[in-house]
Amino acid sequence: MTTGLIPGEQPPDPRPTDGLPHQRHDPAGQGAMPVENRSRSSVITARAAASFEPVGRSVASARSFVRDTLQGWGFGDIVDDAVVLTSELVTNAVVHAGTSAELLCLRSEDGVRIEVADRYPEREIPLQGSPVDMGSADREGGRGLQLCAALAGHWGVDYTPTHKTVWFQLDLPERPVGTRTAGPALPAHLLPLADTRVRVAVVQIDRSGSITAWNEDAEELFGYTAEQVTGKPLTDLAAWPHTPGTGTGIADALQLSRWEGSYGIRGAHGRVIPVYASHLRVRDTDGEPSTVCLLVRDHERAVLQTPLRGPAPDSSGGSDGQSADPFEVFIGSPAPDDLDGLLQRTVERARDMLDGDSAFLLLATDDETELEVRASTGLPSARQRFARVPVEGGPGRYGSARMPAVHEDLTAVPGAVPLLNGTGMRSVVTVPLKVEGRLTGSLGVAAEAPGRYSNEEALRLQFAADRIALAVESARLGELERLRRGSLSFLVEASDLLAGTLDRDQTLALMAQMTVPTLATWCAVYTIADQSSEPDLSYVLHEDEELIDGIKSLLSKMPPPDPVPTPGARVWSAPAEVAHQAALRTSMRSLGLSGGPTRHVTTGIGPTLATASAVGGETVVLPLVARNRVIGMLTLGKPTDEHFRQEILELAEDLSRRAALALDNARLYSERTAISQSLQRSLLPPELPQIDGVEVEVIYRAAGEGNEVGGDFYDLFPISDGAYGFAIGDVCGTGPNAAAVTGLARHALRLLAREGLSGPSVLERLNSAILDEGERSRFLTLLYGEMRPQEDGSAELKVVCAGHPLPLRLRQDGTVVPAAEPQPLLGVLEDLELHEETVTLDPGDVLLCVTDGVTERREGSRMLGDDGLAEVLTTCTGLTAGAVAARIMRAVERFASDAPSDDMAILAMRVPGLQQD
């Protein structure tokens, strides 16, 4: 789809060059118009084009395209006719003719011309001068041409060998010079309140949503200079109401051709400034789209607000005697299709209807015990949004919510309408919204002057409330359904994320990231190690990263919330109060009002005003309870004067239960992993002895997350008289039983070898000890040997290989041979007869011992095996023991792309030559 301004362009002559005739028509009752005199000679100032596939949904897309285009051009007066004609012509093309449709909109000084072309030119061409029969209105086909004849100022049909184009032109209605809209003359005290100078911020947003222009009034209103905000997304500053599963985001609003309404802008001081905005999407001469935003303070909205279109002169009754819908008369047409839009439109119309200074609407909870603020105008809505007040009794009760009520002066009945406390409103009228006798909400209009309203105004407002109550309830139920669906999706995604990790720190980070900004503006997570421990501040997150350190400093220097196990959210007012007092002290010190020299005043917490504003709203605490124990608290907060809605708190409570279990699972897993790693370390020697005349290097890699105990082990220890024992083994399985056998084997080897027993005797007694373990026994493959360095520089080894991969000997000439013969493994047979073999390592020789995790390394159907290990070892001639072990490990890791699935141990011993390599 392309649109663009084409200044001064003359439209191309659409006449085909193939000599085929054309159909051209004037509206009924007018004479035929020569081709040359058709109103296509006007200068085209803009065009928009789009193509639509031959599918049913293209008709709706074409209607939306034409509506958005004409509204963007400011031609709202002819939008309805253009949409009707386009719908019929595109339907003929994509549904009846079954071809794609090409739509072209041309703007000129006189009106708009729209062309619809399809690829079905085979039509009967009427003879010149013969009447054109377009069929009856009851036929399925042909209605598009009838509508063109009835609605368009000019229309026609052009044929080519490949295309048929139907075009029509709608002329703009005459707009008399002078007044467009006007209001009655009002006394000065009833005029809208504004500052000494009304400032209109002009902000331009590019295609990506980033700010490209920021005028002086914007700097004055919001406190940012143009250099500070240029290039930043508007979403960083806009406080757009957001609820999971509902509403329209600011990114969507910036894509609309026109938008008008209320939201907030976060100023440089950290507070949200309610604004009224008018957005217009435009294109520059290069074809790049952008959005121009005009913003004023919300109480000065009269500067920008489009006057409401009043009812037509005959709206009280049509030709058929039917009266207009009272709902449409009050709300206007089209009615907003979302709850927030409907409620906002309602309070604005109610305020205008009674000429009030403010209006508000509250919705009742399902049990009708509380009312929740959902929309207001002329009031600091951000401060009160989603605040709740009781209906019947208790402090701060709403009062007569179930019946119409008029208060001539609120100063005489303070607290009758808690929403208006401190707003300067004096008189107010409130009426209930009821559906089938059930209270669903309350609508009120207030004024700054006393005695403004009487029973007559209450009856008028009640009549309007009765007209909209059913629509509001229907929209509320629809919002609840969307919210439930969004909540389910949110909880499913949260459960998947929390179940995907067993790391405590990552779990804490996920908890905070899932709540900010979806559920809250900032979040803090406290953890409790055990019943006797105090809550510890473990994680803090704010949607603005620059405020995280300030909030963390504030919370770390104040007492944590009490770890109450009672389910549900409870309000925690301490952060807002402490931040406010500390910010006040900081401001007084900066003004020299601390009562003495500044250097003698303790700094205290000292948060900035931005930090105080960030935590100045409602803060709630939800307990994290897992396995009947409070393991922490989840704290959620809003900025200054904002409140949580009940549905969000219920969603946060569901999330806290899942997060608590995930956090406790991470704690248990961390404890188990720490125990496992500690036990694993205890099964391995703390350090290797230094052996004169022999280089020794060991590499041990435990496989699997958490490094479960058991598996492979190694040892190298002194025996006596210059002799050293070495062993490398692999216990079947993992876990506690395998760990028991591993510990038994390593400590028994040391004890028996130092008793002076030979290698076979040591292993035979170890075999008996393993069998004595009974059901806990595991078979064990073990390579055990004793080594004695010789005076001639060689080393004598006596080796027993009990079911273990054979040790390999690398000679100086590069040949590799096994250094032992295989014998039965341990832990299977009772009568075990073993023998030892003597091997002499000459200077430069290497003895390599590995576990089966090395030789059984797999890549698909391939396995490294003994032959592959020997081939790698042949390339290690002349290397030190450390270099040999490292090369073997690199070869094993590179053999397969997957992570190792088994433990691996490598023991390399080398007798250096007479001259060091």
N, C-alpha and C positions, 0 to 999 in steps of 0.2 A: 504494500500500500504506500502510495506517495502523495504528498500534498505540497503545495508551494505557492508562493506569490510570483506572478509573472507580470511586472508592471508594464503597462502600455502594450501588451501583446494583442494582436488581432487574432481571433479564432480562425483556424484553418477552414477552408471551404469544404464541407463534408460531401459535396456532390461527387459521385463515383465517376470514374473515367471510362467505364465500359459501355456507356450509352444506355444503361438500364434506366427506366423511369423511376420517379420517386413519388411517394405519397406525402402530401403536406396538407395540413388542415388548420382551420381557424375554429375557435369555439362556435358552438351552435348559435345561429342567429347572426353571424358575421360573414362578410363576403370573403371570397378566396383571396389569399394574400400572395402576391408574386414572390417567387423565391428570392429575388434580389432584395426585396423589402422586408424580409423576415428580421426579427429583432435579434440578429446575431452580429450586428455591426458595432455594438457597444464594446468598449474596451474591457477585456478580461483582466480582472485584478487578482484573481486567485483560482487555482484549480485543485481538485483532489480526485484521485483515481484509485480503484481497487478492483481486484478480480475475485470471483467466487466460484467454487467448484460446484458441479451438478449434484448437490446433496440437499436434503430438506433444510438442514440447519443454516444453509447459506442465506435463506430469506431473512431470518432474524438478524444475522450478521449484517446484511445489507441495510436493514432498517436502522440498526444501531450506528452504522457508518454514516448514513445520511443525517440522522438526528444529531450526532456529535459534530459533524462537519458544519451544518447550518447554525447550530447553537454557538459553535466557536467563531463563526463569521458574524454573529449578532443578528441572525435572521430568524429569531424565534417566532415571528408572526406567521411564517409560512411553513414551519416545520411539520405540522400535522398533515397538511395536504401533500407535501413532498414525500413523507414517509408512506402514506397510503398509496400513492402512485408508484413509488419505487417498489413497494411490496408486491403489487400486482404484476409489474413488468418483470421483476426478477423471478417471481413464481412461474410466469410463462416460460422463462428461459431455462431455469434449472430443474423444474418439476415436469412441466408439460412437454417442452422441447427436448429436455434431457441433455442440454449442453451447458458449458460454462458461461458465466455472464461477466461482462466487463462494464463497470459502472464509472461514469465520469461526471463530476460536479464542476460547473463553471460559474464563477461569481463575476458579475458585471455591475455597472452603475445602476442598471434598471431592475435587476432581479437575479434569479438563479436559473440556470439551464442544466438539466440532468439528462444524460444519455445512457441507455441500457442496450448493449450490443450482445447478440448471441450468434451462434454458428449454425443457424437453421434458416437459411435464406429462401428455402423453397416455399414460397407463398404465392397465392393468386394475386397477380398484378392487375388492378382494375383498369379498364380502358379509360382514356382521357375523357373527362366530362361525364362519366357514368357515376351514379350515386354509389357511395360506399356503404355496404351493409356490414355493420360490426356485430350483429347478433343481438340477442335479447339479454336483459339483465339476469335472467335465470340460468343462462348457459354457463358451463364451467369455464369455457374459453371465450375470449373476446371482451371480457369486462375491462381489461386494462386500457384498451383504446376508448371504451365508453367513458371511463373515469377521466382519461386525458381530455376528452372532449368537454366533460362537465366541469373539471376543476382547473385545468391549465389555461393560461392566457394564450399560448401558442403550442402546437405539438405537430409531430410528423413522423414518418417512417422512411428510412433510407435503406436501399438494398444494394449489396455488392454480390459478386459470385460466391463469397465465403461468409459474409456477415449480413445480419439484419439489425439495424439500429432504430430503436424507438426513442424519440426525444420529446421533452416537454419543457416549457419555460413558465415559471411562476413569477409574476410581477410583484414587486414590493408594494404594500398598501401605502397610500399617501400619508405622510407623517407631517401634520401641520407644524409650522414653526411656532415655538412658544412652549407652553406648559406641557410637560409629560405627566408628572404626578404632583400633587399638592396636598397639604394638610391644613386643618383649620388654624386660625390665629389663636394662640394660647397666651395666657398670662405669663409673665417672666418666671414666676416661681414654679410653673409647671413644665418649663422647657427642660430637655435632657441636660444632665449635669456633665460638664467637661472641664478640662484644665484651662488655664489662662490662654494657652496656645494648644490647639489640637494638633497632635503629631500623627502623621500617616507614614508608617514604615513601608518602604518599597524594597522588596527582596526578590532577586531573580535567581531561579534554580535551573541548572543545566540538565541535560538528559540523564546523567547519573545520580541526580538528586543533590548535587553539591552547590553551595552558594557561590554565585559569580558577581552579584551586585548587592550592595548594602548601603543605603543612603544615610544622611545625617540624622534624620528622625529615628531611624532604627538604632543608631548609636545612642541617642538620647533615651529611647524607651527601654532598651535592654542592657545598656552598659558595655557592650562590646564594640571595639573599633572594627572598621572594615578589614584591616589587616589580620585581626584575630580570627575572623570567621570565614574569610574567603577561602574556598577550596574544601571547607568542611561540610559534611552532609547536614542537611536541615534536621534530620532525625536526631542529631546530637543535641539539639537545642529544644526541639518540640516535645512538649509533655502531652503526648497523644493518648487518650483513654484506651487502655488495652486490656482485654479479657480473653482468655483462651477460648477459641472456638466461636467468637462473636466479633462484630464490629468491622469497620473498614479502617485499615491502617493509613498512615500519612503517605506511604509510598504509593498506595492505590489512588489516594485523593490527588496526588500531584500528576497522575497520568490522565485525569479527566479533563475534558475541554474546559469546563467551568466547575467551580466548587465554591461554596460559601458556607461559613459556619464558625463555630467556636472551638478553640483548644487553648493550650498554654505554651508559653515560651519561658525556658529557664534563663533568668537574667544572670549577669555577672556576679550578683550578690548571692546566688544560689536559690533564690525563691522563684516560684512559678508565677508568671504574670499572665492572668487570663486575657486573651485577645480575641477579637472578632476579625475574620480574614475573608478576603475575596481572592480566589485564584483564577487566573486566565492562562490557558496554554496557548503559546504562539510559536511561530517559526521565524527564524531570521532569513536574510537573503541567501545564505548558503544552504538553507534547508534544514538547519539544526533546530530541533524542538527545545523549548524551554518553558518554564512556568513563571509568570509574574505574580507575586503575592503582595497584596496590600493589606496591612495590619494596623488596627487601632486598639486601644484599650477596650475591654469588653463593655464597660459602661458607656463608651462613646460609639457604640455600634451604629447608631443612627447615621453616622457619617458615611458608612459603606453599605449598610443593610439594604437589600433590594426591597422596595415597598411591596407589600403583599397585594397580589392581584385580586381585586374585589369581584364579587359575583356579577355575572352578566345581568343586564337590565331585566331579562325575563327569567332570572334564576328561580323566582318564586313559583313559577309554574310554566310548563311548556305548552305546546299546542295540543298535546294529548291530555292536558289537565293534571299531569303528574308533577308533584313538587320536587325540588332538588333534595338530595340526600343531606340531612343536617350534619352528618360527619364530614362530608366533603366540603360543605360550606364553612365549617369551623377550621378544619385542618388544611384544606386546600387540596388541589390535585396537581400532580399525583401525590398520594400519601406516601410518606417514607416507609420503606419495606423492612427496616430494622428497628428494634426497640428503642435504642438510644436516640435515633433520629426522630422517631415518633414522639417520644417524651419531650425532647428539646423543642420540637415544633409546637407541642401542646402548651408548654409553659410560655413560649413567646407569644402565641396567639391569645392565651388567657390574659397575659399582661397587657397586650395591646387592646383587647376587648374591654377591659375595665380601666384602661388608662393608668396602670399602676407603675410603680418604680421597680418592682421586682416580682417574680413569681417562682414557685417551686412545686415539685411533684414528688411524692414519696410513695413507694410500693410496700404493701404489707407482706409479712412473712406468711408461710403456709398456715401457721397456727393463729394468725391475726393478733399476736401479742406484741409485735414490734413493727415499726415503720422504718424503711430504709430510704435515705435520700438518693434519688436517682437522676434528677435534673433540676436545674435552677437557672435563672437569668436575672441579672442585676445584683447578684450576690457572689461572694467569693466561693464559687462552686467547688473548687479544688479542696478548699478547707473542709467542706461538709460532705463531699461525695462519699456515699456508702456508709455515712454515719447512721447509727440506729438509736431510736428513742422508743420507750415503751408506750403502748396505746392507752392503757387504763390507769394503772397505779404506779407508785414508786417515784423516786426523785427524777426530775427531768422528763416527766411524762408529757405526752403530746397534748392531752386534753380531749376535747370533744371531737374525736376523729370520726366517730360513726354518724354524726349529725352535722348539718351546716352550722357554721359559727361565724359571728362577726365580732371583732374586737375593735372598738373605736379608739382605744388608746392602750397600747401594751405596757406603758409605764404604770398603769393602774393594776395590771395583772401580770407581774413579771414572771417569766417562765412558762406562760401559756403556750407559746410556740418556741421551743428551744432553738430551732433553726435560725430564728431572727435575733437571738441574743447578741448584743453588741454590734448590730448592723445599722442602727439608726432608724429602723422602720417603726412607725407608731401605730398605724391602723392596718388591719389584716382581715381578710375573709377567707375561710377554708370550707371546702365541701368534700364529702367522701366520694370515692369511686367504688361502686358496688356492682357485682354481677350475680344475679339470682339471689339477692339478699345477703351475699357474703362480701365483707369488706376486702377490697383489693388494693386500695390506695387512698391518697388524699391529695387534693389540688388546692393551692392557695395563691392569693395575690395580695401584695402588701404595698403600702405607700409610706413615704416619709412624713406626711402630714397626718395629724389625728382627725378622726371623724370623717374619713373619706368614703366609707362604705356603709351601706344599709342593707336591709333585707331584700330590697329590689336587686341589688348587685349579687347577693348570695343566690337568689333564684336564677338569675341569668347564668352565673357560673355553674350552678348545679345542673342546669339544662345542658350546658356544654359538656360537663363531666359525664352525664348520663349517655351522651352521644358517643363518647370515646372510650368508655369503660370496657366494653366488650373487645374493642380493637386492641386496647392496651393489654388486657389479660391474655388475648390470643397471642400477641407478640411476645409477652413475657414467657408464656409456656413454650413458644418456639425457641426463645433464647435459652431457656433451661434445657431443652432437648439438645440444642447444639452444644451447650456448655457440657452436658453430660457426655456427649460423644467426644468432645475435645478432651475432657478429663480422662476418659477411658484410654484414649490414644496416648495422652501424656503419661499416665501411670504405667501403661504397657511399655512404652519406651524407657521410662525411668527404671522399671524393674529389669529390663534387659541390660541397661548400662550398669546398674548396681550389681547384677549377677555376673557381669563379665570381668570383675576384678576382685582380688582378695587382698589388695594392698590397702592398708589403713589410710595413708595420706591421699591416695587417689580416690578412695571412697569419700573422704571428707570434701575433696575438691568437687567431686561429682554432685554431692548433696547441695553445695552452694550454687554451682553453675546451673543446676536444674531449676532452682527457685528464683534466680536473678537472671533476667528481669521478668520472667513469665509470671511469677507469683508475687514478687516483692521487689522493692528498689534496692535494698541491701539485705545482707544475711550474715549471721554469725553463728558458728557451731561451737558449743562447749562440750567437752568430754569429761567423764568421771572414771578414773582408773579403777577404784574399788569403793566400797561403802564408806571407808574412813577418809577418803580423799575429797578435797575441795574441787569444784568444777574448774576446768582449765580451758582458757580461750584458745581453741585450736585452729580456727580458720575464719577469715573475714573476707567478704566480697561485696563490692558495690558496682552498679552498672557503669559508674564513672570511675575509672581506675585511679584517677588523681585523688579521690576521696578515701581510698582504702586505708592508707596509713593514718589519716586523722581519726577515722572511726576505730581502728585497732588501738591507737593510743588512748582514745577516750574509754573504750570498754575495758582495756587492761588495767586502768587505774581506778576502776570503780567496782564495788562488790558484784559478783555474778548473780543471776537470778536463782531463786531457791529451786532445788531439784525436786519438785512436787510430782509424784507419779500419776496424779489425776489426769485422765485423758482430756484432750481438747485444748484449744488455744486460750491463753489468759493474757490480759493486757499487762505490759511492763512499762510503767511510765518513767522509770529512773533515767534511761538514756536521754530523753528529751529534756527532763528537768535539769540534770547535771550539765548537759551541753549548753543549755540556755544560760544558766548561772555563770558557767565558766566563760562563755562568750561575752556576757555582760561585764564581767570583771576585766577581761582583756580589753574591751572597748573603753572602759573607764580608765585603765592604765594608759592607753594610747592617748587619751584626752587630758592626762594629768590630774584625774579626779580621784586618785586612790587614797588620798589623805596624807601623803608623804612622798619623799623622793622615790622615783620609780625603781631605783636599784635596790631599795629595801623591801619591795613587795615581792612575795613569793610568786613564782610563775604558775604553780599548780598544773592543771591539765593543759590549759591554754589552747583549746581547739580554735580553729578559724571559724569565721561566721558561716562559711560554706559547710563545714562539718556540722555545726549546730543546726543549720537548715536541713542537712541531709538526714539527720536522725530526729528531726523535730516533729514528725508525724506520729501516727500510731505504730507502736511496737508490740508484737505478740511473741509469746514463748510457748513452744510445744515440746513436751517431754519426749526423749528418745528412750523407749522402754523395750528391752529385749530380755527374754527368759526371766520375766518377773523382776527385773532389776533396772533402775534408771541408770543408763550409761552415758547420758548427756542431755543437752537441750538444743533445739533448733530455734534460733531467734530470727524473726522476720520483721523488717521495718519499712516504713514509708517516709517520704520527705515531709516537709512542714505542712501540718494541718490536713494530711490525707488519711483515709481510713481504708480498711480492708472490707470487702464484701463477704458475706457469710459463705457463699459458694467457694470462694478462694480459700477461706480458712478450712473448710471441710476437705478440699483437695489437698491442702498442705498437711492436714492431719493424716490422710491416707498415705501421703508421701513419707511422712515422718516415721510411720510404722515400718514401711519397707526399708527406709534408710537405716533405722535402728538395728534391724536384723542383719542388714548387710555390714554395718559397722561392727557389730558384735562378731559376726563370722570372720571378718578381717582380723579382729583382735585374737580370736581363737586360732586362726591360721598362723598369725605372726608368732604366737606363743609356741605353737606346735613346730613351726619351722625353726625357731630359735633352739628348742629342745633337740630337734633332729640334728641341726648343724653342730650343736655342742657335743652330742653323743658321737656324731661322725668324726669330729676332731679328736675325741678321746680314743677312737679306734685306730688312729694313725699316729705314728711316732712324732713327737713334737719337733725334733730336729735330727739330722743325720750326723753320725760321727765322721771326723776327718781321719782318713786312712793313708798312711805314708806309702807312696808308691802306687796308689790306685786312685783313679778318678771315678767319682760316683755322681750320677744325676738321676733324679726321680721327677716324673710328671704325673700328676693325678688329676683326673677330671671326673667329677660326679655328674651323672646325667639326671635330667628331670627337674621340674620346678620344685623348689623346696629342698632338693638334695636329700632324699629320704635315706635313712641310715641303712647299713648293711652293704651288700655288694662286695666290691673289690677292696683289698687292703695290701699293704706292703710293710716291710720292716727291715732294718739294718742295725745291728747292735754288736758290741764287743762281747767275746766269750772269755777268753783267757790266753795268755802267752802269745799275743800277737795274732790270734785267730778272731775272725769276725763271722757272725751268722747273718745270712740274708734270706728273705722269704718274700714271695709274692703269691697271692691266692685270690680265689673267687668263691664266695659262699652262694649256694643256690637260693634265689629269692631275695626279698628285701623286707624291711620291717623289723619289729622287735625280736622275733625268733632268729632271723638271720643275723641281727646285730649281736645277739647273745653268742652265737657260734663264732662270729668274727672276733669278739673280745676274748672268748675262750682260746681261740687258736693263737692269737698274737701273744697273749701273756703266757700261755703254756709253752710256746716255742722258746721264749726267753728263759723261762724257769728250767725246762728240761735240758736245753742246750748248755746252760751254765752248770748243770750237774755232771757234765762230762760224758753224757750219752752220745752215741754216734747218731748220724742223721737218720738211718732206718729206725733205730730205737725211739728217737724223738717222735717220728711220725706215727709209729705203731701205737705208742702210748696216747698220742693226741687222738688217734682214731678211736681208741677205747673210751676216751673222755667224751668224744662227740656222741657216740652211741649211748652213753649213759644219760644223755639229755632226754631220751625217750621221744615223746611226740614233738618236742621242740627241736629235735636234731635236724640238721640239714647236711646234705653231702657237700664236700669241700674239695675243690681242685687246688693243689698247692705245689709250688716249686720251692724246695728248701735246699740251702747249701751252706757250706762253711768255706771260708777263704783265708789263705795264709800267704801274705807277700813273701817272696824269696829274696835272698841276698843278691842273686844274679839279675834282679830286675823283673823277673817273671812273677806269676801268682798261681798258686795251686788251689784248685777248687774241687770239693767233694759235693756232688749234686744228687738229689733225689727228686724226680719229677712224678708226682702222684696225680695223674689225670689232667695235668695242666698243659697248656700250649708249650711246646718244647723251646728251651732257650736256644738262641742262635749265636754262633761264634763267627766274628768277622776277622779274618787274618789280614796281614799287611798286604798280601798280594791281591786282595779283593774277593777272595773266595768266601762263601758263607756256608757253614755246615751246622747241623744240629749238635748241641753240646751234651745231650742226654737222650735216654730212651724212655718211652712212655711206660708208666706203671699204673696200677689201680688207684682210683681216687679214694678219698677218705670219707667215712661216715656211711658206708654201705655194707662192707664185709666185716665180720668179727675177726676171723683168722686172716690177718693181712701180713704177707711176707714181702718186704721191700729190700732193695739193695741200693747202694750208692755207687756213683761213677766218678772217677777222678779225671779232671780236665786241667791242663796247664795252659794259662794264658801267657803267651810270649809278649815281649815288649811291642807295643803297637796294636795288639789284639783287643777286640771289643766283645763283651758278652752282653747280649740284649735279651731281657726278659719282659714279657708283656702279658696282659690278661686277654680273655677272649673278646672283650669289647673292641680291641684293636683288630684282631684277625677276622672277626665277624662283621666288620663294617660293610654295609650293603648300599647299593644304588640299583634299585629295581631287582633284577635277577642276578646281578653281578655281586661278588663278594671279594674283598681284598685277599683273604686267605693267607696261609703260610707262604705260598709261593710269591704272592704279591709283596708280603712283608720282607721276604728274603731279597727280592729284586730291589726294593728301596734301600735295604741295608748295604747292598753292594756299592752304592754310590756314596757311602759315608767313609771311605778309606781316608785315613789321615786326619779325620775330624776329632775334636775332643768329645768327651762323654756328653757334655751339655749340648754340643752341636748335633751329635747323633740323635739324642732324645728329641730335640726340637725339630729336626728334619723328619723323623718318623711321625711326630704329631701333626706336622703340616700336611704330610702325605695322606694321613688318615682323614683329616678334616676336608681336604680337597677331593677325596675319593667320591663323596656324596654331597649333594646340596642340602639335604635335611640335617637337622640337628641330631647329634648322637642319641641313641635310645638306650645305651648301656654304659655303665661306668667304664672308665679306661685308666689303666695304670701302666707306666713304662719305667723300667729300671735298667739303666745303662751303666756298665762298669768297664773301664778301659785301663790297660796297663801302659803307661807312656813309655816311649823309647828312651834310649840312653841320652839322646839329644831331644829337647822339647820341640814338638811340632809347632 
